[in-house]
Every structure is written in C-alpha cells, then in structure tokens.
Amino acid sequence: MDTVDTSQRLAKLRDLMKKNKIDLYVVPSGDSHKSEFIAPCDARREHISGFSGSSGCAVVGLEKAALATDGRYFNQAGKQLDSNWTLLKQGLEDVLTWQECGTVEQAEGGKSVGVDPTLLSAPEARRLAKSIKDKSGGNLVGIGDNLVDLVWAAERPAVPQEKVTLLDDKFAGKSFTEKIEDLRKELDKKKCAGFVVSMLDDIAWLFNLRGNDIPYNPVFFSYAVVTPTSVALYVDSTKLSEGVKSHLGNKVSIRPYDAIFSDLKTLREQASQVEEEKSSIKRKFAISGTGSWALSLDLGGEDEVNEIRSPIGDAKAVKNDTELEGMRACHIRDGAALSEFFAWLEDMLVVQKKNLDEVQAADKLEEIRSKKERFVGLSFPTISSTGPNAAVIHYQPERGNCSAIKPDSVYLCDSGAQYLDGTTDTTRTLHFGTPTAMEVKSYTLVLKGVIALDMTIFPKGTAGYALDAFARQFLWKQGLNYRHGTGHGVGSYLNVHEGPIGIGHSKAYADVQLSAGNVISDEPGYYEDSKFGIRIENVIMARETKDLPHSFGDKPWLCFEHVTMVPMCRKLIDDTLLTEDERSWLNTYHGEVWEKTEGYLAGKGDGSDDGASGIGRRWLWRETRPI
C-alpha cells in the first residue's frame, strides 16, 4: 500500500471549484446507484485521495482536504493518504463526522458546497443541505458535470460495455413476471404511482438478469421504472442479446440508460394529469432511500416523491426454496475448494519449504475454485494476508508488492465466489507453525462468538441489531472488541454484501427484522495492529424452528442453519475455554464438513491412509477429527 501524491490532482480540482464558484466539493465513494463495489470508471474518491478502501468520503476545500472512513480502514488509510489529507476516524469518540468537520465547519460564512447530485441519496442531500444552511449559512449545490471526472480526463477508465445474461428460472426459483406482479401489489398498498429502481442488484434480481459491469458483482448499469401498467428498463441496448430481448418480450420497454432523467419529468407530469382528471388522492412516484438526489429532483423534489425502503430489496433478502437449496449446494463445492487450497498451502510452506507470497496464494485459490461446477467468478477480491497484514480488516495484497506468507505467523483468508446457484463468503484464520498464547486465546474467543450466534434462537420480529452482542460477548468479557459489523446479507448469485439485513451495532440494523429465508454472514474477529488479525466467517440462513418446549406469544421462532463447510483451525483452539455445548457444536460441525465435502477431494478412504488419500483428503480428515 503505497502513499499516493495527490498534489496535482487537488490543484486541478480546486481550479474547477473556483470556476464553478464553490468553496467545498464532496466526493462520495459510490456510483450513481449507491453500489458498494464500483466499476473502475467510478472510483472518483480513490483517484482524488489515493485511498482505495471501499468505504469513505472525501471533502476538498480550497486549502484543506479531509478523508473520512470507518474502523475497517484506519490502518489502510493511514498508509495511503499523503500530507494533503486529514484522516477523520469515524466512529471514535470525539471524532466529528465528515458532514460536521469536513463540510459544515468549513462552510461557515455562507460558502457553497458542491456535489454531483447523482452520487448523494436524496435523504443524504436533504440532511446535508439543512446542516450547512442552519449551522454555517452556506448552500449545497448540485454540479451537473462531475469535477473529478474532469480532473481525471482521458486517463479515466471507459464505462463498461459488458453483455447482459439471462439467469434461468431453475436458479432464480421465480419468473420475473411474477416478481413484477408482487412489486405492483406492494406499490398499490403504499398508494404509489410507480417505483423508480436504482439499485443495480435490485434490477438484476427483478428481471432475472445478470451482468459484469462491476467487478465481482454480477450486475449491469441500468435503471427501471415500474408502474401499474408499464415496465421500462433503462440500459444500453447493445448489451442485450436476442435471447435477453426475447426473455423480456413485449412486457418491458427498453430505453436508453441516460433517458431516465428526462423520462421522469414526463412521467411526473403524466401522473399529475391523471390524478387531476380522477380527482382522487394524489399518488406519488416512489424511490428507495438510496435513490439519488438527481432522481428526486427530476420527479419534482421531496414534496413530490415517496421515499421508501425498497420493496425489491426486502423481497430479494428472503430467499425462495430454490435459492436456499442453491446456497447449500454451492457452499459444499466451495468448501471443498477451500480445504483443497489450505492443504496445498500447508504442504507448500511446511513440507516443501517453498516461498509463496499473498497474491500467489490467492491466485491458486481462484484456480482451484474455477474448476468447480457452475463457477462464474470471485465475489470480491481475496483477502490473503499474513502476520501484521491480517490486522488490516479489508487488506488487499498487491501483485509484486505484498508479503511472503510466513509459516510462523497467522494467515487470514477471506474469500468468496459467484456460482450460478449462489454466492459464497468464507473467512478462515490458520497457523502453520506454533501460534502465540494470545493468538490462540483470541481465536478461541472469536470461535465462541461464531458458535453463540449460530446457536441463537430468537422470536420472529427480532432485528439484527439485537443479536450483535451474542457474537461479541466473549471478547467483551476480556476487554476486547472489533471495529466492524458481525454479519451482512448475502445475495444469491448477486452482491456478496446485500441489504437491508445485517447484524451489527449500526442503527440501520435496528430497523430491519430478520425473517426466515434471510442469508447472512456470522463473522466476529479480533485484530492487533502491526501484529495479527483473527476472523472466522460462516454463512448462515434463518429458518423457522418448532423444536421448542413452548411458543410464547404464539409467534414463530427462528434459528440459524450454517451452510459454510470448511474446518476451523484446530491448532488455534484452546479447548479448555470451550463449554460442553460448544465442544459438541464443533465436533458435530466438523463431522458435517467431512461428510458433505470429502467426496470432492482426490483419493479414497477416510484420510488416515497416506497412500490412498490425497493431500486435501488427509488434511480434511485431520482437521475434522473430534476434540
């Protein structure tokens, strides 16, 4: 992670700010669709600041510049930002937010704050405009041309033109016409004139289509508008094959991607005329809370728009039976690939004494995965990290500039894949030598948290916010903690991080109840800067349980089913810290891992015969023996 010199980029940006008569310019991380992972052409915040983490916001003044990010990226940002930048460590006590310190404070005296209106959601823009006006007398101004794009100029990567593909109903579990009818019913309940869909994974899921415009996420640049009588998909039509066009048929009109903004003005006017003629209660168009300020403005502004949680996002988060079965199946194949990889890595480092760096290991894992049935690609860049690098929560090794994996250090691997029948995300921390007492203790406390959340039973209506402490409790008792959420939603051959559900201390997770059919990660951790990092991650699925002696309130109760099938690291477990229930869970889990994945590994027998068993089979047998 090299420091990037941003002096010339900032100078050019400040010249453009003066020409546009603004004193501050806000550069969010996302694209026009609020994507977490973005296409290279949308990496504006990274280009202007040099910081490559997935979360953060840059605020550039005529003299100062600030970059705000959360605890996952403090270490990384400290290494990548040059002296032009001040790092705002969000979430720490007495540290102001970027809105407070980076924008409102610097806008004192009636200064103007500029932003690309497609990159802020309507609620974000409204709150920011009010804060600037109330506290400093300034104004928030939408700038049509993105100023960072102008700085980037010819060096900016091209907008992707990848083909859109059809996802067969045998993987989707439901036709797109059924999904649209379900959406219309929800819109009618909410008395909406229509819904403007801006989240790319919402669109991909709704139409049973997939793309490749954003690395690791099978989505494509598009918008959609659904009304009681029409459906429009805004996409570059050259991306659509004849098969995709036939799939959509005459039920969906295809419009140019950029036509969304002018069309919204027309739709708004038409809706107003219809309501006037019928003299009925006025129905407004709806956008999700992530819909951009630009979309809201073209629909007439906040008074003319209903801002709702995306009904598509809610429906997408509750997987149908076909999707759930696909998640089970792909995690078995993926688990076998990880076991094969870890066995190979141990053999290379310990037996053959080879020198391997973090990228070489990640490449080998991708090679092994790519041979599995229905593999499409990775679901995010593999976090292959050794020793101190494992303490960087979202570390990404750089080819030619990364560390050699040391057998006497912790090795943390957080990785996942896209398969036609599901999406995986697994983290395992291993040690190929002799771990320290603190590494063993930390790992065992984290493992206890994984088990506690996995075994939790809770009433229907419980939000993920309420379950967060189950995973943290054992660390808390030792005065330890971690600076990231405990769980995120996982898509079905879609985004590996999928809202709106999650488990963590974020307020957003207090507003969304967990439901049967939700697929979510279970991933506590512990990190010591410049020393080591520990994280264990399983994917779990919420389902109803009736195996209880009582049913208080006559309401359903939920439990979790784990689908990740990869052993825990025996060498890092202090079994004296485990209760009998935890020990039983671990032994049962390891028995399940062996039973479900051993058939995918080379060799035969139970793994105890060195002659008949392959490296992977022997490793899996050893790691899944009862403790």
N, C-alpha and C positions, 0 to 999 in steps of 0.2 A: 504494500500500500504506500505508494509514493505521494509526497506532497505536490500539489498542482499549483503552478504560478498563475494566478488569475488577474494579475495587474492590468494587462492589455484588454482583456475581456471586460473588466469593470470600467475601464476608461471609455471604451466604445459604448457600453450601456449607458453610462452617465451622460454622454453626449446626446444620445437618443432621448433620454429622460428630459433633458433641457429643451430639446426641440418640441417635445410633447407637453411641456410646461407642467411636469410633475416632479415632486421632490423626493418621493419614495416609490420603489417598484417592488411588488410582491411576486415571488417566483415559487409557486407550489410544486410539489413533487409529481403530481399526477398528470394525466392527459385529460382530454375533453369528456371522458367517460368515467372519471374517477377510478381508473384501474390502478391496482397496487403495483403490479409489474407493468412496465410500459415498453413500447417499441423504441428502438434507439433514436428515432427522429423526435421523440417527445421527452428525452432526457435533458430538459432545459435547466433544471436546478443543478444537476450534476455538471453540466457544461459551464455554468456561470460560477459555481462554487468549488468544483473539484471533488466534492463529497459524493460518493457513489451509492450510499445506503438507500434502501427503498423507501424510507420514511423521513420527512423533514420539510422545512420551508425556509427559503432564503428571502431576506428583506434587504434591499440595497438602497442606501441613501446617497446623496451627492458627495458625502465624505466618509460615511461608515457603512459597514455591511455586517449582517448577523445571520447565522445559520442555526435553526432550532431543530433538534431531533430528540428521540426518546432514549431510554436507558439501554436498549439493544445496541445502540450505535455510538455511545460516548467514546469508547476506545477508538473505534474506526475513524470517527470524525476528527478526533484529536490528532490523528496521524495524517489525514488527508488535507485538512484546511491549512492554508498559508496564513501569513501575518495580516492579510487584509480583512480577515474574518474574526468575529467574536462568536464563540460557541455558546448557545443557550441550552443548557441541560434540562429539558422538560421533565417535569415530574418530581424534581428535587425540591426540598423545602426552601422557600425564599427565592426561588428562581422564577422570574416572570416568564409568561408565555411570549411567543413571537408577536402575538397581537398586542400585548401590553408593552413590552420592551422594544421590540423591533419596529413597531408601526405607530401605535398611538402616541407613545412618548416622543418619538422623533417628528410627529406631525404637528406638534404644538405651534400655535401662531397661524392656524388656518392653512396649513400646507396641503397639497394634493397628493393622494396616494393612488398610484396606477396599478392595474392588474388586467390580465387577459380575462374577459368575463366568461370564457368557456372553461376556465380552469378552477374557478371557485364555485361551490354549490350555491344555490340561491340562499339557503339559511346562513351559510358562512358569510356571504357578501352582505347580507342584511345586518348581521351582528357586528361585523367589522365596520360597516358604514356608520352604524349608530355609535359605536365606541369612539371612532375617530371624531365624529361630529360633537358628541357630548363632552369628551374629555380634552379635545385639542382644537375644536373649531374647524377641523380640516374636512376634506371630502374624499370619498372613494370614487375613482373614475375608471370606467371600463375602456380599455385601449384596444381597438379592433385588431391592429397588427401586433403580433407578439414581438416584443422588443428583443428578447433573447434570440428568437429565430433570425432577426435582422443582424444581430451580432455574429451569430453562427454562420449566416450567409451560405456560400457554396459548400462549406465543409459539413453542413447539416446532412445527416443521412436521409435518403429518399424515403417517402412514405411507402410502406409495404404494399405489394400487389399480389399477395398470395391467394390461391384459389380456395373457394369455399367448398366444403364437402358435406355430404349427407350422412347423418347418423341413423342407421337402420332402427326401426321400431323395436327390433329384438333386443337392442341395447338400451333404447330410451324407455321402453315399457309403456309408452303412451304416445298417441299421434299428436302432431302439432295442432290439428283442428280441434281436438278435444281440449288441449291446453288453452287455446284461444277462447273457446266457449266458456271454460271455467273462469278465465280472466274477465270476460264480459259480465258474468254473474256477479263477480266481486265489484266491478265498477258500477253496476246497477245498484248494489247495496249501498255504495258510497255516494250515489247520485252524481256520478262524474260523466261529463260529456265524452271523455276519452282519456287514454293514458299514453303519455309520451315516454317511450322506453329508451333509456340512455346507457344503462349498464350493459357492457358487451356480453357478459356471461348470461344475463337475463335474456338477451336476444338469441344467443346461440341455443339456450335451453328451450325457449318458447317455440322456435321453429325447427328443432331437431337438426340443427346445422352446426358444423364446426369449422374453424379456420386456423390460420397460422400467422396472423399479423403481429402478434405479440409473443416473444419468446416464452416457451414453457406453458402458455395458456392457449388452449385451442379455440380462440375467438377471432372475430374479424371486425374491422371498423364499420360501424353501422349505427343507425337509429331505427326506431319503429314507432308507428302510431296506430293504436287500436281503438276503434270507436264501436258503437253498437252495430254499425252496418258496413264498416270497411276496415281493411288492414293494409298498411303501407310499410314497406321495408326500404330504408334509405341506405343504399350500398352501391359501390361501383359495380355496374352490371357486368363488366368484363371479368369479374371474379367468379361469376356464376356459370357453371357448366349447364349443358342442356338437361342433364339429369336433375340438377338442383331446381332449375326453372320448371321442369315437369312436376317435381315434388310440390312446389308452391302453387302451381297451376293458376287458375283464374281467381283463386281466393285471396291472393296477395298481389298488390300492385308494387312494381319495382320503380323506385325514384332515385335520382342521383343523390349521393351522400350529402353534398353541400346544400341541397334544396330544402333540407329540414327547416332552416330558419325562416325562409320566405313562405314556405307552406304553412308554418304555424300561425303566421299572421293571417293568412287566408282562412284557415280552419277556425280561428278565433272569431273572425268576422261572420263566418257562416253560422257558427253555433249561436252567436248573439242574435242573428236574424231569425233563426228557428225558434228561439225562446220567446222573442218578441211576438211572433205570429201565434204561438200557442198560449202566450200569457201565463206560462207556468213558472214554477220555481226555477231560477237560473241554475243551470248545470255548468260547472267549470271543468276545463281540462285539468288533469292531474299529472304531476311529475313526482318522482321519488325525492326523498330528502337529499339524494346525491345528484339530482339533476342540476345542470349548470345555471348560473345567473343569466347567461345569454339566452337559454331556452325560456326561462321565466319572463325575461324582458320581452321576447317576441310573442309570448302568449298574453302580454298586457301588464305584466308586473304582478307583485304579490297579491294584490286585491282581486286579480282575475284568475288565480291559479290555486288549486288544491295541492298542498304538499303532503304526501302520504308515504308511509313505508311501502316499498314496492311489493305489491301482491304477488308478483312473479318471484321475487326473492324468497318470500315466505313459502310459496308452493315448491320452489326448487329445493329448499332446505329439507323438506320432508320427502325422503326418497321412497319411490314405489318398490314393490316387491322385486321387480326385475333389476332395478338399480342396486338394491341391497344385496341381492344374490351375486351381482357382478362385482360389488366391492369385496365380498367374501372371497370370491374366486381369484380376483387379480392380486389380492394381498397374499394368498398362498403362493402363487407363482413368484411374486416379488420377494416374499420372504425367503424362498429357496435361492433366489439370485443373491440376496444379501449374505446368506450363510455361505454360499459358494465363494463369494468375494472375501469375506472375513477369513475363511480358511486359507484361501490363496495368499492373502496379505500376511497372515501369520507365518505361513511356510516361507514366503519370500524374505521376510525380515529376520526370522528366528532361525530357521533351518538352513536356508541358502545364503544368509547374511548379505542379501542384496541391498543396494541403496535405492530407495524409491522416494520421490517427493509427493506432495499432497495432490498435485494435478495428475501425476501418473496413476495414482491410486483411483482418483475419481474417473479417469478415462477407462480403467479396467472395469470398474463397477458398471459404467454405461455399456461397455462391450458385452458384459455378461447379461445385463438386463435386456439388451436389444435382441437377444436370441429367444426371449420368452414370447409365448403366443400372445397375439393382439397388442404387442408393444407398439406405441406410436412415438414416444419421445420422453424426455425428462419433464417433471412437473415443476422444477425450479433448479437453479444452479446448485450442484452438490457442494455442501459444506464439508470439506475434507480437511480436518485441522488437527495438528499435533501440538502437544505441550501448551505453551502460552497462547498459541493461536486459538485453542479451544475455548479460551476465556472471552474471545470476541464472538458475541452471540450469533451474529449473522456474517461470520467470516466467509470470504470467497477467495480461494487461492488463485494467484495469478500465474499463468504459464511462464516459465523462465524466471520467476521472481517469487518463489514460495519455498517453504521449509521442507527439508528431508524429514520423513517420518522416523521418529526415534523409538525403538522398542522399549526403552526405559521411561517413556513418557505416555501420558494419556493420549488416546486417539479418539476424537469425536467425529462421527459421520452422520450428518443429517441429509437425507436424500429422498427422492421420490420419483415416480414415473407416471406417465399417462398411458393407459391402456384403453382399448375400445370399450371395455366393460367397467372401467373405474379409474380412480386416481389414488395414488399411494403417497404416503409421507411418513417416514420412519427415521428415528434417531436412536443410535446406539453408541455408547461410550465403552471403549475397550482399553485393555492394557496388556502388552505383550511381554512385559518384564515383571519387576517387583514394584507394585504401587506403594505410595506412602500411606501412612496411617490416616492422614487427613483425606486423601483421595478415596480410600475405602469407606471411611465414615460418611463422606459427602455422598458418594454413590449410593450407599445403603439407605441414607435418609431420603434421597430422591426416589429410589425404588419404592420405599414405603409409601411415598406420596402417590406414585403411579398406581400402586395396588389399592390404596384407600379410595381413590376416585373411581377406579374400575369396579370396586365392590359396593359403591354407594347405591342406595335405594332411596327414591325421593318421590313425593306426590306430584301428579300432573299439575302444571302451573308454576313449577319452580323455574327460576331464571338461572342462567349460568353463573351470574354474579354470586349467588348463594352457595355455589359448590366450590368456589375457588380455594377456600381455606382447607378443604379436605386434603388437597394436594400439598399445601404449604405447611401444615401443622407441625410436622416432624422437624422441618428446618427451623420454623419459628421457635420451637422449644429449645433450640440450640443458639438462638440469636442470629440465625441465617435467613436468607431470602433470595429471590431472583427478580430481575427487572424486566419481566415480560409476562404476557398472559399465560394461562395454564392450558388453554385449548382454543382452537379455531375450527370453524366449519370446514368441511372438505367436500369439493364438488364431485360429481360423477362424470368422469372424463371431461372435466371442466377445471375451473380455477382451484388450485390447491388450498388457497385461503378463500373461503366462501362465507359471506354474511347471510343473514344478520346475526346468526347464533355465535356464541363463544363462551368460554369460561375464563373469567379474569376479574380484576378489580376495576375495569373500565365501566363507566356509567352506562355505556351503550349495552352492556351485557345484562344490566338490571332491567332493561325494558323489553327483553325478548324471552319468552318462555321456551323451555326445551320441550320437544314433542317426540313421540315415537316416530322413528324414521330419520331422525337427525343423525348425521355422521360428523364426528368431531374428534379432535386430537386430545390426547392426555399426555402433557409434556412438561412436567416440572424440571427444574435444573438448579445448579449452583455453580458460580463462577468466581475464581480468584484472579484478579487482573495480574498479568505477567507470570502466572503460574500454571493454572489448569482450568478446564471447564468440564462440567458434568451435565449431560442432558439425556433423558430417556423419553422416547415418544412412541406411544401406541395410538392407532386409530381405533375409536370405539363407536358403537352405534346404540342409540337409545331405543329401547323397546319396552313394551308393557310387560309387567310381571304379575302373575296371580298366585305365585308361590309364597304367600304371606299368611300368617295366622289371623290377621284382622285386615279391615279395609276402612279406616277412619274416614268419615265424611262421604262414604260410598263413591269415592272418586278413584280413577285409575292411578296405579303406582307404576313408576318407571325404574328400570335398571339399565345397565350397560352391557353390551356384548363386544368383546375385543375381536378385531379381525387381523391385526398385525401378527405375523407368525415368524418372529426372529428371537433367538435366545437372549437372555440377559447375560452379562459378563460375570461368570462365576468367580473369577479372580478378584473382582472388586466388591464382592458381597461379604459383609460380616454377618454370618447367620446368627450370631448371638444377639444381634439387635432386632431380629425378626420375631414376631409373635407366632404362635402355632397356626393361627389363621393365615398369616402372611406366608409362612413356610408352605402350608397346604396349597395356597393360591399359586405360588411359584412352581411347585412341583407339578401341579395339575396343568398349568400353562405350558411348562416345558414338555410335558407328555403330549399335549395337543400339538405343539410345534413340530415335534418329531413325527407324529402320526400323519400330519397333513402335508409336510414338505419333503420327507425323506425320499418319496418316490420320484422327485425331480432331480435328485443328485446321483451322480455317477456311482457305479459299484452295486454291491448287493450285501445282504446280511444286515446285522444290527449295528454295524460300525465298529465293533470291537475287534474284528479280524482285519489286521493291517493288509493282508494280502488280497482279500476280496473287496475291500472298501476303498473308494476314492478319498482324496484329501478332504473334500467337502463333507462327505458322509461321516468320516471319522470325527471331524471337528464338531459336526452337529450332534453326533452321539455323545461325545464327551460333554458338551455344553448343556445338554438337556437331561443329564443324569440327576436323579433326586438328591436333594441335600438333606 
